[in-house]
């Protein structure tokens, strides 16, 4: 049986923590930053976690 391939886009966007949670980055931090407040841009730099509802789907995509 051939190996399971992981989704390349998901590999680049998500990482698993040691406890099994899945880390993600925030959206809306790439362009048109002049209209966003300094506080908002600072909070978008922080790492977020994938919600419980999406965890199984994302872990199937990254296959680790």
FIVOPA-708095 format. One record per residue (C-alpha): residue number from 0; residue in three letters; x, y, z. Coordinates in Angstrom, 1 decimal. Example, Ala and Ser with C-alpha at 12.3 -4.5 7.8 and 13.67 -1.06 7.14 Angstrom:
<atom><n>0</n><res>ALA</res><X>12.3</X><Y>-4.5</Y><Z>7.8</Z></atom>
<atom><n>1</n><res>SER</res><X>13.7</X><Y>-1.1</Y><Z>7.1</Z></atom>
//
This chain:
<atom><n>0</n><res>UNK</res><X>0.0</X><Y>0.0</Y><Z>0.0</Z></atom>
<atom><n>1</n><res>UNK</res><X>1.4</X><Y>3.4</Y><Z>-0.9</Z></atom>
<atom><n>2</n><res>UNK</res><X>2.3</X><Y>6.0</Y><Z>1.8</Z></atom>
<atom><n>3</n><res>UNK</res><X>-0.3</X><Y>8.6</Y><Z>2.8</Z></atom>
<atom><n>4</n><res>UNK</res><X>0.6</X><Y>12.0</Y><Z>1.5</Z></atom>
<atom><n>5</n><res>UNK</res><X>0.1</X><Y>15.1</Y><Z>3.6</Z></atom>
<atom><n>6</n><res>UNK</res><X>-1.4</X><Y>18.3</Y><Z>2.2</Z></atom>
<atom><n>7</n><res>UNK</res><X>1.5</X><Y>20.6</Y><Z>1.3</Z></atom>
<atom><n>8</n><res>UNK</res><X>-0.4</X><Y>23.8</Y><Z>2.1</Z></atom>
<atom><n>9</n><res>UNK</res><X>-1.3</X><Y>22.5</Y><Z>5.5</Z></atom>
<atom><n>10</n><res>UNK</res><X>2.3</X><Y>21.4</Y><Z>6.2</Z></atom>
<atom><n>11</n><res>UNK</res><X>3.4</X><Y>25.0</Y><Z>5.8</Z></atom>
<atom><n>12</n><res>UNK</res><X>0.6</X><Y>26.5</Y><Z>7.9</Z></atom>
<atom><n>13</n><res>UNK</res><X>0.2</X><Y>24.2</Y><Z>10.9</Z></atom>
<atom><n>14</n><res>UNK</res><X>2.5</X><Y>22.7</Y><Z>13.5</Z></atom>
<atom><n>15</n><res>UNK</res><X>1.8</X><Y>20.3</Y><Z>16.3</Z></atom>
<atom><n>16</n><res>UNK</res><X>2.8</X><Y>21.0</Y><Z>19.9</Z></atom>
<atom><n>17</n><res>UNK</res><X>4.2</X><Y>18.4</Y><Z>22.3</Z></atom>
<atom><n>18</n><res>UNK</res><X>0.8</X><Y>18.1</Y><Z>24.0</Z></atom>
<atom><n>19</n><res>UNK</res><X>-0.9</X><Y>17.4</Y><Z>20.6</Z></atom>
<atom><n>20</n><res>UNK</res><X>-2.6</X><Y>20.8</Y><Z>20.1</Z></atom>
<atom><n>21</n><res>UNK</res><X>-2.2</X><Y>22.4</Y><Z>16.7</Z></atom>
<atom><n>22</n><res>UNK</res><X>-0.7</X><Y>25.9</Y><Z>16.3</Z></atom>
<atom><n>23</n><res>UNK</res><X>-1.7</X><Y>28.3</Y><Z>13.6</Z></atom>
<atom><n>24</n><res>UNK</res><X>-0.9</X><Y>31.9</Y><Z>12.6</Z></atom>
<atom><n>25</n><res>UNK</res><X>-3.5</X><Y>34.7</Y><Z>12.5</Z></atom>
<atom><n>26</n><res>UNK</res><X>-4.9</X><Y>36.0</Y><Z>9.2</Z></atom>
<atom><n>27</n><res>UNK</res><X>-5.1</X><Y>39.7</Y><Z>8.2</Z></atom>
<atom><n>28</n><res>UNK</res><X>-1.4</X><Y>40.4</Y><Z>9.0</Z></atom>
<atom><n>29</n><res>UNK</res><X>0.1</X><Y>40.5</Y><Z>5.5</Z></atom>
<atom><n>30</n><res>UNK</res><X>-1.0</X><Y>43.8</Y><Z>3.8</Z></atom>
<atom><n>31</n><res>UNK</res><X>-3.0</X><Y>47.0</Y><Z>4.2</Z></atom>
<atom><n>32</n><res>UNK</res><X>-1.5</X><Y>47.4</Y><Z>7.6</Z></atom>
<atom><n>33</n><res>UNK</res><X>-1.8</X><Y>51.2</Y><Z>7.7</Z></atom>
<atom><n>34</n><res>UNK</res><X>-5.5</X><Y>51.1</Y><Z>8.5</Z></atom>
<atom><n>35</n><res>UNK</res><X>-5.1</X><Y>48.6</Y><Z>11.4</Z></atom>
<atom><n>36</n><res>UNK</res><X>-4.2</X><Y>49.8</Y><Z>14.9</Z></atom>
<atom><n>37</n><res>UNK</res><X>-0.9</X><Y>49.1</Y><Z>16.5</Z></atom>
<atom><n>38</n><res>UNK</res><X>-2.5</X><Y>46.9</Y><Z>19.1</Z></atom>
<atom><n>39</n><res>UNK</res><X>-4.4</X><Y>44.9</Y><Z>16.5</Z></atom>
<atom><n>40</n><res>UNK</res><X>-1.2</X><Y>44.2</Y><Z>14.5</Z></atom>
<atom><n>41</n><res>UNK</res><X>0.7</X><Y>43.3</Y><Z>17.7</Z></atom>
<atom><n>42</n><res>UNK</res><X>-2.0</X><Y>40.8</Y><Z>18.6</Z></atom>
<atom><n>43</n><res>UNK</res><X>-2.0</X><Y>39.3</Y><Z>15.1</Z></atom>
<atom><n>44</n><res>UNK</res><X>1.6</X><Y>38.4</Y><Z>15.5</Z></atom>
<atom><n>45</n><res>UNK</res><X>0.8</X><Y>36.0</Y><Z>18.4</Z></atom>
<atom><n>46</n><res>UNK</res><X>0.3</X><Y>32.3</Y><Z>17.8</Z></atom>
<atom><n>47</n><res>UNK</res><X>-3.2</X><Y>30.9</Y><Z>17.8</Z></atom>
<atom><n>48</n><res>UNK</res><X>-4.6</X><Y>27.4</Y><Z>18.3</Z></atom>
<atom><n>49</n><res>UNK</res><X>-6.9</X><Y>25.5</Y><Z>16.0</Z></atom>
<atom><n>50</n><res>UNK</res><X>-10.4</X><Y>25.1</Y><Z>17.6</Z></atom>
<atom><n>51</n><res>UNK</res><X>-11.5</X><Y>21.7</Y><Z>18.9</Z></atom>
<atom><n>52</n><res>UNK</res><X>-14.0</X><Y>21.3</Y><Z>16.1</Z></atom>
<atom><n>53</n><res>UNK</res><X>-11.3</X><Y>21.7</Y><Z>13.4</Z></atom>
<atom><n>54</n><res>UNK</res><X>-8.5</X><Y>19.7</Y><Z>15.1</Z></atom>
<atom><n>55</n><res>UNK</res><X>-9.3</X><Y>16.3</Y><Z>13.6</Z></atom>
<atom><n>56</n><res>UNK</res><X>-9.6</X><Y>17.7</Y><Z>10.1</Z></atom>
<atom><n>57</n><res>UNK</res><X>-6.3</X><Y>19.6</Y><Z>10.3</Z></atom>
<atom><n>58</n><res>UNK</res><X>-4.5</X><Y>16.6</Y><Z>11.9</Z></atom>
<atom><n>59</n><res>UNK</res><X>-5.6</X><Y>14.4</Y><Z>9.0</Z></atom>
<atom><n>60</n><res>UNK</res><X>-4.2</X><Y>17.0</Y><Z>6.6</Z></atom>
<atom><n>61</n><res>UNK</res><X>-0.8</X><Y>17.2</Y><Z>8.2</Z></atom>
<atom><n>62</n><res>UNK</res><X>-0.5</X><Y>13.4</Y><Z>8.9</Z></atom>
<atom><n>63</n><res>UNK</res><X>2.0</X><Y>13.3</Y><Z>11.7</Z></atom>
//
